[in-house]
Amino acid sequence: FCNDTGYKGRMAIMEILKMDADIDELVSRRGSGREMRKLAEEKGFRSLAEDGVRRVLSGETSLDEISRVVDLTDRIG
C-alpha cells in the first residue's frame, strides 16, 4: 500500500523511572517536582522527548512523527 515509504507497525516511546531508596525517600517526604526531576536525571531517567529524539537519530522514526505525538518545546536541554 505505501510502496515501502512509511513505517510498519508501532513503536513505544516511554519514560521509565526505576524506584530506588533515594527516589522512595524523596517521594515519601513529598519533594518538589524540580527535586524529583533532578534526581531522576542523575539516575539516568530519559523523558518522552529524549527517547523520541534518540529514536529519530537512530533512524527508527522521523522528527515529524515524534513531534506529532510529543511536545518537544522546552523538553530537551
N, CA, C and O atoms as a Maestro MAE file, in Angstrom:
{
 s_m_m2io_version
 :::
 2.0.0
}

f_m_ct {
 s_m_title
 :::
 protein
 m_atom[308] {
  # First column is atom index #
  i_m_mmod_type
  r_m_x_coord
  r_m_y_coord
  r_m_z_coord
  i_m_residue_number
  s_m_chain_name
  s_m_pdb_residue_name
  s_m_pdb_atom_name
  i_m_atomic_number
  :::
  1 25 0.802 -1.194 0.000 1 A "PHE " " N  " 7
  2 3 0.000 0.000 0.000 1 A "PHE " " CA " 6
  3 2 0.851 1.268 0.000 1 A "PHE " " C  " 6
  4 15 0.536 2.227 -0.704 1 A "PHE " " O  " 8
  5 25 1.923 1.275 0.782 2 A "CYS " " N  " 7
  6 3 2.708 2.507 0.902 2 A "CYS " " CA " 6
  7 2 3.966 2.482 0.047 2 A "CYS " " C  " 6
  8 15 4.740 3.438 0.066 2 A "CYS " " O  " 8
  9 25 4.186 1.391 -0.713 3 A "ASN " " N  " 7
  10 3 5.383 1.268 -1.549 3 A "ASN " " CA " 6
  11 2 6.670 1.446 -0.751 3 A "ASN " " C  " 6
  12 15 7.637 2.038 -1.231 3 A "ASN " " O  " 8
  13 25 6.666 0.927 0.472 4 A "ASP " " N  " 7
  14 3 7.838 0.986 1.351 4 A "ASP " " CA " 6
  15 2 8.307 2.401 1.637 4 A "ASP " " C  " 6
  16 15 9.506 2.633 1.789 4 A "ASP " " O  " 8
  17 25 7.387 3.351 1.712 5 A "THR " " N  " 7
  18 3 7.755 4.737 2.004 5 A "THR " " CA " 6
  19 2 7.359 5.150 3.410 5 A "THR " " C  " 6
  20 15 7.619 6.285 3.812 5 A "THR " " O  " 8
  21 25 6.741 4.264 4.160 6 A "GLY " " N  " 7
  22 3 6.283 4.614 5.505 6 A "GLY " " CA " 6
  23 2 6.834 3.667 6.541 6 A "GLY " " C  " 6
  24 15 7.815 2.961 6.307 6 A "GLY " " O  " 8
  25 25 6.191 3.663 7.684 7 A "TYR " " N  " 7
  26 3 6.603 2.811 8.795 7 A "TYR " " CA " 6
  27 2 5.599 1.701 8.958 7 A "TYR " " C  " 6
  28 15 4.403 1.907 8.756 7 A "TYR " " O  " 8
  29 25 6.067 0.534 9.319 8 A "LYS " " N  " 7
  30 3 5.203 -0.603 9.548 8 A "LYS " " CA " 6
  31 2 5.114 -0.845 11.044 8 A "LYS " " C  " 6
  32 15 6.129 -0.848 11.741 8 A "LYS " " O  " 8
  33 25 3.914 -1.045 11.531 9 A "GLY " " N  " 7
  34 3 3.735 -1.351 12.930 9 A "GLY " " CA " 6
  35 2 3.814 -0.116 13.809 9 A "GLY " " C  " 6
  36 15 3.730 1.020 13.340 9 A "GLY " " O  " 8
  37 25 3.974 -0.373 15.079 10 A "ARG " " N  " 7
  38 3 4.053 0.715 16.053 10 A "ARG " " CA " 6
  39 2 5.276 0.527 16.931 10 A "ARG " " C  " 6
  40 15 5.794 -0.580 17.074 10 A "ARG " " O  " 8
  41 25 5.720 1.607 17.507 11 A "MET " " N  " 7
  42 3 6.841 1.548 18.441 11 A "MET " " CA " 6
  43 2 6.476 2.395 19.650 11 A "MET " " C  " 6
  44 15 5.787 3.408 19.531 11 A "MET " " O  " 8
  45 25 6.931 1.980 20.775 12 A "ALA " " N  " 7
  46 3 6.670 2.740 22.001 12 A "ALA " " CA " 6
  47 2 7.824 3.690 22.272 12 A "ALA " " C  " 6
  48 15 8.994 3.338 22.127 12 A "ALA " " O  " 8
  49 25 7.465 4.897 22.669 13 A "ILE " " N  " 7
  50 3 8.451 5.768 23.293 13 A "ILE " " CA " 6
  51 2 7.973 5.874 24.729 13 A "ILE " " C  " 6
  52 15 6.770 5.941 24.981 13 A "ILE " " O  " 8
  53 25 8.891 5.889 25.660 14 A "MET " " N  " 7
  54 3 8.450 5.797 27.047 14 A "MET " " CA " 6
  55 2 9.373 6.484 28.027 14 A "MET " " C  " 6
  56 15 10.551 6.731 27.769 14 A "MET " " O  " 8
  57 25 8.775 6.779 29.161 15 A "GLU " " N  " 7
  58 3 9.516 7.255 30.328 15 A "GLU " " CA " 6
  59 2 9.417 6.153 31.370 15 A "GLU " " C  " 6
  60 15 8.322 5.708 31.714 15 A "GLU " " O  " 8
  61 25 10.551 5.722 31.861 16 A "ILE " " N  " 7
  62 3 10.570 4.718 32.922 16 A "ILE " " CA " 6
  63 2 11.473 5.239 34.025 16 A "ILE " " C  " 6
  64 15 12.627 5.599 33.792 16 A "ILE " " O  " 8
  65 25 10.928 5.272 35.220 17 A "LEU " " N  " 7
  66 3 11.708 5.696 36.379 17 A "LEU " " CA " 6
  67 2 11.812 4.514 37.329 17 A "LEU " " C  " 6
  68 15 10.820 4.090 37.923 17 A "LEU " " O  " 8
  69 25 13.005 3.994 37.463 18 A "LYS " " N  " 7
  70 3 13.242 2.860 38.348 18 A "LYS " " CA " 6
  71 2 13.334 3.376 39.784 18 A "LYS " " C  " 6
  72 15 14.206 4.179 40.116 18 A "LYS " " O  " 8
  73 25 12.434 2.906 40.609 19 A "MET " " N  " 7
  74 3 12.425 3.330 42.011 19 A "MET " " CA " 6
  75 2 13.609 2.712 42.749 19 A "MET " " C  " 6
  76 15 13.930 1.539 42.556 19 A "MET " " O  " 8
  77 25 14.242 3.503 43.582 20 A "ASP " " N  " 7
  78 3 15.285 3.015 44.478 20 A "ASP " " CA " 6
  79 2 15.119 3.745 45.810 20 A "ASP " " C  " 6
  80 15 14.181 4.526 45.971 20 A "ASP " " O  " 8
  81 25 15.997 3.507 46.744 21 A "ALA " " N  " 7
  82 3 15.866 4.091 48.085 21 A "ALA " " CA " 6
  83 2 15.874 5.620 48.045 21 A "ALA " " C  " 6
  84 15 15.112 6.258 48.771 21 A "ALA " " O  " 8
  85 25 16.723 6.210 47.209 22 A "ASP " " N  " 7
  86 3 16.804 7.674 47.136 22 A "ASP " " CA " 6
  87 2 15.501 8.282 46.611 22 A "ASP " " C  " 6
  88 15 14.992 9.253 47.171 22 A "ASP " " O  " 8
  89 25 14.974 7.709 45.544 23 A "ILE " " N  " 7
  90 3 13.732 8.229 44.972 23 A "ILE " " CA " 6
  91 2 12.567 7.969 45.913 23 A "ILE " " C  " 6
  92 15 11.691 8.820 46.068 23 A "ILE " " O  " 8
  93 25 12.552 6.801 46.542 24 A "ASP " " N  " 7
  94 3 11.498 6.488 47.501 24 A "ASP " " CA " 6
  95 2 11.487 7.496 48.654 24 A "ASP " " C  " 6
  96 15 10.423 7.939 49.087 24 A "ASP " " O  " 8
  97 25 12.669 7.851 49.144 25 A "GLU " " N  " 7
  98 3 12.764 8.828 50.235 25 A "GLU " " CA " 6
  99 2 12.246 10.196 49.786 25 A "GLU " " C  " 6
  100 15 11.539 10.866 50.538 25 A "GLU " " O  " 8
  101 25 12.591 10.607 48.581 26 A "LEU " " N  " 7
  102 3 12.147 11.896 48.059 26 A "LEU " " CA " 6
  103 2 10.621 11.924 47.913 26 A "LEU " " C  " 6
  104 15 9.978 12.918 48.252 26 A "LEU " " O  " 8
  105 25 10.059 10.849 47.416 27 A "VAL " " N  " 7
  106 3 8.597 10.759 47.299 27 A "VAL " " CA " 6
  107 2 7.961 10.795 48.682 27 A "VAL " " C  " 6
  108 15 6.972 11.496 48.893 27 A "VAL " " O  " 8
  109 25 8.520 10.047 49.618 28 A "SER " " N  " 7
  110 3 7.970 9.981 50.982 28 A "SER " " CA " 6
  111 2 7.938 11.336 51.662 28 A "SER " " C  " 6
  112 15 7.007 11.638 52.409 28 A "SER " " O  " 8
  113 25 8.947 12.151 51.409 29 A "ARG " " N  " 7
  114 3 8.984 13.472 52.040 29 A "ARG " " CA " 6
  115 2 8.340 14.549 51.173 29 A "ARG " " C  " 6
  116 15 8.442 15.744 51.451 29 A "ARG " " O  " 8
  117 25 7.668 14.088 50.104 30 A "ARG " " N  " 7
  118 3 6.925 14.973 49.208 30 A "ARG " " CA " 6
  119 2 7.821 16.047 48.601 30 A "ARG " " C  " 6
  120 15 7.508 17.238 48.625 30 A "ARG " " O  " 8
  121 25 8.937 15.590 48.059 31 A "GLY " " N  " 7
  122 3 9.871 16.500 47.398 31 A "GLY " " CA " 6
  123 2 9.212 17.197 46.216 31 A "GLY " " C  " 6
  124 15 8.208 16.722 45.685 31 A "GLY " " O  " 8
  125 25 9.769 18.301 45.818 32 A "SER " " N  " 7
  126 3 9.216 19.082 44.708 32 A "SER " " CA " 6
  127 2 9.445 18.372 43.374 32 A "SER " " C  " 6
  128 15 10.273 17.468 43.266 32 A "SER " " O  " 8
  129 25 8.703 18.799 42.379 33 A "GLY " " N  " 7
  130 3 8.885 18.270 41.033 33 A "GLY " " CA " 6
  131 2 10.283 18.524 40.517 33 A "GLY " " C  " 6
  132 15 10.872 17.679 39.844 33 A "GLY " " O  " 8
  133 25 10.813 19.695 40.836 34 A "ARG " " N  " 7
  134 3 12.183 20.042 40.406 34 A "ARG " " CA " 6
  135 2 13.204 19.081 41.040 34 A "ARG " " C  " 6
  136 15 14.128 18.618 40.371 34 A "ARG " " O  " 8
  137 25 13.027 18.790 42.338 35 A "GLU " " N  " 7
  138 3 13.934 17.848 43.008 35 A "GLU " " CA " 6
  139 2 13.824 16.453 42.390 35 A "GLU " " C  " 6
  140 15 14.827 15.775 42.165 35 A "GLU " " O  " 8
  141 25 12.583 16.043 42.123 36 A "MET " " N  " 7
  142 3 12.369 14.713 41.545 36 A "MET " " CA " 6
  143 2 13.018 14.616 40.169 36 A "MET " " C  " 6
  144 15 13.677 13.623 39.862 36 A "MET " " O  " 8
  145 25 12.837 15.632 39.348 37 A "ARG " " N  " 7
  146 3 13.414 15.634 38.006 37 A "ARG " " CA " 6
  147 2 14.942 15.564 38.064 37 A "ARG " " C  " 6
  148 15 15.568 14.802 37.327 37 A "ARG " " O  " 8
  149 25 15.533 16.375 38.954 38 A "LYS " " N  " 7
  150 3 16.990 16.407 39.087 38 A "LYS " " CA " 6
  151 2 17.532 15.034 39.502 38 A "LYS " " C  " 6
  152 15 18.488 14.534 38.909 38 A "LYS " " O  " 8
  153 25 16.920 14.437 40.513 39 A "LEU " " N  " 7
  154 3 17.377 13.134 40.996 39 A "LEU " " CA " 6
  155 2 17.164 12.061 39.931 39 A "LEU " " C  " 6
  156 15 18.032 11.214 39.718 39 A "LEU " " O  " 8
  157 25 16.024 12.095 39.270 40 A "ALA " " N  " 7
  158 3 15.747 11.107 38.222 40 A "ALA " " CA " 6
  159 2 16.777 11.199 37.102 40 A "ALA " " C  " 6
  160 15 17.279 10.178 36.632 40 A "ALA " " O  " 8
  161 25 17.090 12.412 36.675 41 A "GLU " " N  " 7
  162 3 18.085 12.588 35.604 41 A "GLU " " CA " 6
  163 2 19.464 12.106 36.040 41 A "GLU " " C  " 6
  164 15 20.206 11.540 35.238 41 A "GLU " " O  " 8
  165 25 19.808 12.328 37.308 42 A "GLU " " N  " 7
  166 3 21.085 11.834 37.831 42 A "GLU " " CA " 6
  167 2 21.147 10.313 37.770 42 A "GLU " " C  " 6
  168 15 22.228 9.733 37.667 42 A "GLU " " O  " 8
  169 25 19.987 9.674 37.833 43 A "LYS " " N  " 7
  170 3 19.926 8.215 37.833 43 A "LYS " " CA " 6
  171 2 19.652 7.647 36.441 43 A "LYS " " C  " 6
  172 15 19.380 6.455 36.296 43 A "LYS " " O  " 8
  173 25 19.726 8.511 35.408 44 A "GLY " " N  " 7
  174 3 19.619 8.032 34.039 44 A "GLY " " CA " 6
  175 2 18.244 8.112 33.409 44 A "GLY " " C  " 6
  176 15 18.036 7.575 32.321 44 A "GLY " " O  " 8
  177 25 17.303 8.768 34.065 45 A "PHE " " N  " 7
  178 3 15.957 8.924 33.517 45 A "PHE " " CA " 6
  179 2 16.009 9.669 32.189 45 A "PHE " " C  " 6
  180 15 16.768 10.624 32.026 45 A "PHE " " O  " 8
  181 25 15.181 9.214 31.236 46 A "ARG " " N  " 7
  182 3 15.088 9.844 29.921 46 A "ARG " " CA " 6
  183 2 13.621 10.194 29.676 46 A "ARG " " C  " 6
  184 15 12.750 9.336 29.825 46 A "ARG " " O  " 8
  185 25 13.338 11.441 29.304 47 A "SER " " N  " 7
  186 3 11.965 11.887 29.069 47 A "SER " " CA " 6
  187 2 11.419 11.309 27.765 47 A "SER " " C  " 6
  188 15 12.169 10.756 26.960 47 A "SER " " O  " 8
  189 25 10.106 11.442 27.565 48 A "LEU " " N  " 7
  190 3 9.494 11.030 26.297 48 A "LEU " " CA " 6
  191 2 10.170 11.718 25.125 48 A "LEU " " C  " 6
  192 15 10.480 11.082 24.118 48 A "LEU " " O  " 8
  193 25 10.397 13.016 25.256 49 A "ALA " " N  " 7
  194 3 11.036 13.768 24.180 49 A "ALA " " CA " 6
  195 2 12.442 13.234 23.902 49 A "ALA " " C  " 6
  196 15 12.823 13.067 22.744 49 A "ALA " " O  " 8
  197 25 13.203 12.969 24.946 50 A "GLU " " N  " 7
  198 3 14.563 12.455 24.768 50 A "GLU " " CA " 6
  199 2 14.551 11.069 24.132 50 A "GLU " " C  " 6
  200 15 15.371 10.782 23.260 50 A "GLU " " O  " 8
  201 25 13.633 10.209 24.559 51 A "ASP " " N  " 7
  202 3 13.536 8.876 23.970 51 A "ASP " " CA " 6
  203 2 13.118 8.976 22.510 51 A "ASP " " C  " 6
  204 15 13.628 8.246 21.661 51 A "ASP " " O  " 8
  205 25 12.189 9.881 22.221 52 A "GLY " " N  " 7
  206 3 11.772 10.082 20.841 52 A "GLY " " CA " 6
  207 2 12.901 10.561 19.957 52 A "GLY " " C  " 6
  208 15 13.086 10.045 18.854 52 A "GLY " " O  " 8
  209 25 13.659 11.541 20.422 53 A "VAL " " N  " 7
  210 3 14.785 12.065 19.647 53 A "VAL " " CA " 6
  211 2 15.854 10.978 19.461 53 A "VAL " " C  " 6
  212 15 16.473 10.897 18.400 53 A "VAL " " O  " 8
  213 25 16.067 10.163 20.462 54 A "ARG " " N  " 7
  214 3 17.012 9.037 20.335 54 A "ARG " " CA " 6
  215 2 16.581 8.126 19.187 54 A "ARG " " C  " 6
  216 15 17.414 7.661 18.408 54 A "ARG " " O  " 8
  217 25 15.285 7.877 19.089 55 A "ARG " " N  " 7
  218 3 14.778 7.005 18.024 55 A "ARG " " CA " 6
  219 2 14.854 7.689 16.657 55 A "ARG " " C  " 6
  220 15 15.041 7.014 15.645 55 A "ARG " " O  " 8
  221 25 14.712 9.005 16.613 56 A "VAL " " N  " 7
  222 3 14.897 9.741 15.358 56 A "VAL " " CA " 6
  223 2 16.358 9.619 14.909 56 A "VAL " " C  " 6
  224 15 16.634 9.321 13.747 56 A "VAL " " O  " 8
  225 25 17.281 9.849 15.834 57 A "LEU " " N  " 7
  226 3 18.707 9.798 15.495 57 A "LEU " " CA " 6
  227 2 19.158 8.409 15.051 57 A "LEU " " C  " 6
  228 15 20.093 8.276 14.262 57 A "LEU " " O  " 8
  229 25 18.485 7.369 15.565 58 A "SER " " N  " 7
  230 3 18.847 6.003 15.168 58 A "SER " " CA " 6
  231 2 18.165 5.587 13.867 58 A "SER " " C  " 6
  232 15 18.408 4.493 13.357 58 A "SER " " O  " 8
  233 25 17.305 6.464 13.329 59 A "GLY " " N  " 7
  234 3 16.644 6.167 12.065 59 A "GLY " " CA " 6
  235 2 15.375 5.351 12.185 59 A "GLY " " C  " 6
  236 15 14.821 4.922 11.173 59 A "GLY " " O  " 8
  237 25 14.898 5.124 13.410 60 A "GLU " " N  " 7
  238 3 13.697 4.308 13.613 60 A "GLU " " CA " 6
  239 2 12.406 5.044 13.267 60 A "GLU " " C  " 6
  240 15 11.394 4.412 12.966 60 A "GLU " " O  " 8
  241 25 12.434 6.366 13.307 61 A "THR " " N  " 7
  242 3 11.251 7.167 13.010 61 A "THR " " CA " 6
  243 2 11.700 8.552 12.563 61 A "THR " " C  " 6
  244 15 12.896 8.819 12.442 61 A "THR " " O  " 8
  245 25 10.747 9.415 12.323 62 A "SER " " N  " 7
  246 3 11.084 10.767 11.864 62 A "SER " " CA " 6
  247 2 10.763 11.803 12.942 62 A "SER " " C  " 6
  248 15 9.960 11.555 13.842 62 A "SER " " O  " 8
  249 25 11.397 12.953 12.836 63 A "LEU " " N  " 7
  250 3 11.118 14.044 13.758 63 A "LEU " " CA " 6
  251 2 9.666 14.493 13.619 63 A "LEU " " C  " 6
  252 15 9.022 14.828 14.613 63 A "LEU " " O  " 8
  253 25 9.151 14.502 12.392 64 A "ASP " " N  " 7
  254 3 7.743 14.868 12.188 64 A "ASP " " CA " 6
  255 2 6.816 13.939 12.967 64 A "ASP " " C  " 6
  256 15 5.856 14.391 13.591 64 A "ASP " " O  " 8
  257 25 7.105 12.651 12.926 65 A "GLU " " N  " 7
  258 3 6.246 11.687 13.617 65 A "GLU " " CA " 6
  259 2 6.340 11.858 15.131 65 A "GLU " " C  " 6
  260 15 5.318 11.815 15.817 65 A "GLU " " O  " 8
  261 25 7.537 12.051 15.660 66 A "ILE " " N  " 7
  262 3 7.687 12.240 17.102 66 A "ILE " " CA " 6
  263 2 7.011 13.535 17.539 66 A "ILE " " C  " 6
  264 15 6.312 13.557 18.552 66 A "ILE " " O  " 8
  265 25 7.211 14.608 16.789 67 A "SER " " N  " 7
  266 3 6.624 15.885 17.194 67 A "SER " " CA " 6
  267 2 5.106 15.884 17.059 67 A "SER " " C  " 6
  268 15 4.434 16.743 17.632 67 A "SER " " O  " 8
  269 25 4.563 14.939 16.315 68 A "ARG " " N  " 7
  270 3 3.107 14.791 16.211 68 A "ARG " " CA " 6
  271 2 2.510 14.287 17.527 68 A "ARG " " C  " 6
  272 15 1.370 14.613 17.858 68 A "ARG " " O  " 8
  273 25 3.282 13.490 18.277 69 A "VAL " " N  " 7
  274 3 2.740 12.867 19.490 69 A "VAL " " CA " 6
  275 2 3.371 13.358 20.790 69 A "VAL " " C  " 6
  276 15 2.844 13.085 21.868 69 A "VAL " " O  " 8
  277 25 4.490 14.077 20.707 70 A "VAL " " N  " 7
  278 3 5.186 14.558 21.903 70 A "VAL " " CA " 6
  279 2 5.475 16.045 21.744 70 A "VAL " " C  " 6
  280 15 5.944 16.473 20.690 70 A "VAL " " O  " 8
  281 25 5.201 16.837 22.773 71 A "ASP " " N  " 7
  282 3 5.533 18.255 22.757 71 A "ASP " " CA " 6
  283 2 7.043 18.377 23.002 71 A "ASP " " C  " 6
  284 15 7.523 18.093 24.099 71 A "ASP " " O  " 8
  285 25 7.769 18.794 21.993 72 A "LEU " " N  " 7
  286 3 9.222 18.902 22.104 72 A "LEU " " CA " 6
  287 2 9.679 20.267 22.596 72 A "LEU " " C  " 6
  288 15 10.877 20.476 22.789 72 A "LEU " " O  " 8
  289 25 8.760 21.200 22.803 73 A "THR " " N  " 7
  290 3 9.078 22.549 23.237 73 A "THR " " CA " 6
  291 2 9.636 22.536 24.659 73 A "THR " " C  " 6
  292 15 8.990 22.032 25.578 73 A "THR " " O  " 8
  293 25 10.816 23.082 24.835 74 A "ASP " " N  " 7
  294 3 11.445 23.209 26.152 74 A "ASP " " CA " 6
  295 2 11.587 21.883 26.892 74 A "ASP " " C  " 6
  296 15 11.551 21.869 28.122 74 A "ASP " " O  " 8
  297 25 11.746 20.782 26.187 75 A "ARG " " N  " 7
  298 3 11.861 19.491 26.840 75 A "ARG " " CA " 6
  299 2 13.269 18.931 26.825 75 A "ARG " " C  " 6
  300 15 13.627 18.095 27.654 75 A "ARG " " O  " 8
  301 25 14.056 19.394 25.884 76 A "ILE " " N  " 7
  302 3 15.402 18.839 25.752 76 A "ILE " " CA " 6
  303 2 16.399 19.955 25.979 76 A "ILE " " C  " 6
  304 15 16.277 21.044 25.418 76 A "ILE " " O  " 8
  305 25 17.371 19.672 26.798 77 A "GLY " " N  " 7
  306 3 18.342 20.724 27.020 77 A "GLY " " CA " 6
  307 2 19.399 20.348 27.889 77 A "GLY " " C  " 6
  308 15 20.291 21.152 28.160 77 A "GLY " " O  " 8
  :::
 }
 m_bond[307] {
  # First column is bond index #
  i_m_from
  i_m_to
  i_m_order
  :::
  1 1 2 1
  2 2 3 1
  3 3 4 2
  4 3 5 1
  5 5 6 1
  6 6 7 1
  7 7 8 2
  8 7 9 1
  9 9 10 1
  10 10 11 1
  11 11 12 2
  12 11 13 1
  13 13 14 1
  14 14 15 1
  15 15 16 2
  16 15 17 1
  17 17 18 1
  18 18 19 1
  19 19 20 2
  20 19 21 1
  21 21 22 1
  22 22 23 1
  23 23 24 2
  24 23 25 1
  25 25 26 1
  26 26 27 1
  27 27 28 2
  28 27 29 1
  29 29 30 1
  30 30 31 1
  31 31 32 2
  32 31 33 1
  33 33 34 1
  34 34 35 1
  35 35 36 2
  36 35 37 1
  37 37 38 1
  38 38 39 1
  39 39 40 2
  40 39 41 1
  41 41 42 1
  42 42 43 1
  43 43 44 2
  44 43 45 1
  45 45 46 1
  46 46 47 1
  47 47 48 2
  48 47 49 1
  49 49 50 1
  50 50 51 1
  51 51 52 2
  52 51 53 1
  53 53 54 1
  54 54 55 1
  55 55 56 2
  56 55 57 1
  57 57 58 1
  58 58 59 1
  59 59 60 2
  60 59 61 1
  61 61 62 1
  62 62 63 1
  63 63 64 2
  64 63 65 1
  65 65 66 1
  66 66 67 1
  67 67 68 2
  68 67 69 1
  69 69 70 1
  70 70 71 1
  71 71 72 2
  72 71 73 1
  73 73 74 1
  74 74 75 1
  75 75 76 2
  76 75 77 1
  77 77 78 1
  78 78 79 1
  79 79 80 2
  80 79 81 1
  81 81 82 1
  82 82 83 1
  83 83 84 2
  84 83 85 1
  85 85 86 1
  86 86 87 1
  87 87 88 2
  88 87 89 1
  89 89 90 1
  90 90 91 1
  91 91 92 2
  92 91 93 1
  93 93 94 1
  94 94 95 1
  95 95 96 2
  96 95 97 1
  97 97 98 1
  98 98 99 1
  99 99 100 2
  100 99 101 1
  101 101 102 1
  102 102 103 1
  103 103 104 2
  104 103 105 1
  105 105 106 1
  106 106 107 1
  107 107 108 2
  108 107 109 1
  109 109 110 1
  110 110 111 1
  111 111 112 2
  112 111 113 1
  113 113 114 1
  114 114 115 1
  115 115 116 2
  116 115 117 1
  117 117 118 1
  118 118 119 1
  119 119 120 2
  120 119 121 1
  121 121 122 1
  122 122 123 1
  123 123 124 2
  124 123 125 1
  125 125 126 1
  126 126 127 1
  127 127 128 2
  128 127 129 1
  129 129 130 1
  130 130 131 1
  131 131 132 2
  132 131 133 1
  133 133 134 1
  134 134 135 1
  135 135 136 2
  136 135 137 1
  137 137 138 1
  138 138 139 1
  139 139 140 2
  140 139 141 1
  141 141 142 1
  142 142 143 1
  143 143 144 2
  144 143 145 1
  145 145 146 1
  146 146 147 1
  147 147 148 2
  148 147 149 1
  149 149 150 1
  150 150 151 1
  151 151 152 2
  152 151 153 1
  153 153 154 1
  154 154 155 1
  155 155 156 2
  156 155 157 1
  157 157 158 1
  158 158 159 1
  159 159 160 2
  160 159 161 1
  161 161 162 1
  162 162 163 1
  163 163 164 2
  164 163 165 1
  165 165 166 1
  166 166 167 1
  167 167 168 2
  168 167 169 1
  169 169 170 1
  170 170 171 1
  171 171 172 2
  172 171 173 1
  173 173 174 1
  174 174 175 1
  175 175 176 2
  176 175 177 1
  177 177 178 1
  178 178 179 1
  179 179 180 2
  180 179 181 1
  181 181 182 1
  182 182 183 1
  183 183 184 2
  184 183 185 1
  185 185 186 1
  186 186 187 1
  187 187 188 2
  188 187 189 1
  189 189 190 1
  190 190 191 1
  191 191 192 2
  192 191 193 1
  193 193 194 1
  194 194 195 1
  195 195 196 2
  196 195 197 1
  197 197 198 1
  198 198 199 1
  199 199 200 2
  200 199 201 1
  201 201 202 1
  202 202 203 1
  203 203 204 2
  204 203 205 1
  205 205 206 1
  206 206 207 1
  207 207 208 2
  208 207 209 1
  209 209 210 1
  210 210 211 1
  211 211 212 2
  212 211 213 1
  213 213 214 1
  214 214 215 1
  215 215 216 2
  216 215 217 1
  217 217 218 1
  218 218 219 1
  219 219 220 2
  220 219 221 1
  221 221 222 1
  222 222 223 1
  223 223 224 2
  224 223 225 1
  225 225 226 1
  226 226 227 1
  227 227 228 2
  228 227 229 1
  229 229 230 1
  230 230 231 1
  231 231 232 2
  232 231 233 1
  233 233 234 1
  234 234 235 1
  235 235 236 2
  236 235 237 1
  237 237 238 1
  238 238 239 1
  239 239 240 2
  240 239 241 1
  241 241 242 1
  242 242 243 1
  243 243 244 2
  244 243 245 1
  245 245 246 1
  246 246 247 1
  247 247 248 2
  248 247 249 1
  249 249 250 1
  250 250 251 1
  251 251 252 2
  252 251 253 1
  253 253 254 1
  254 254 255 1
  255 255 256 2
  256 255 257 1
  257 257 258 1
  258 258 259 1
  259 259 260 2
  260 259 261 1
  261 261 262 1
  262 262 263 1
  263 263 264 2
  264 263 265 1
  265 265 266 1
  266 266 267 1
  267 267 268 2
  268 267 269 1
  269 269 270 1
  270 270 271 1
  271 271 272 2
  272 271 273 1
  273 273 274 1
  274 274 275 1
  275 275 276 2
  276 275 277 1
  277 277 278 1
  278 278 279 1
  279 279 280 2
  280 279 281 1
  281 281 282 1
  282 282 283 1
  283 283 284 2
  284 283 285 1
  285 285 286 1
  286 286 287 1
  287 287 288 2
  288 287 289 1
  289 289 290 1
  290 290 291 1
  291 291 292 2
  292 291 293 1
  293 293 294 1
  294 294 295 1
  295 295 296 2
  296 295 297 1
  297 297 298 1
  298 298 299 1
  299 299 300 2
  300 299 301 1
  301 301 302 1
  302 302 303 1
  303 303 304 2
  304 303 305 1
  305 305 306 1
  306 306 307 1
  307 307 308 2
  :::
 }
}
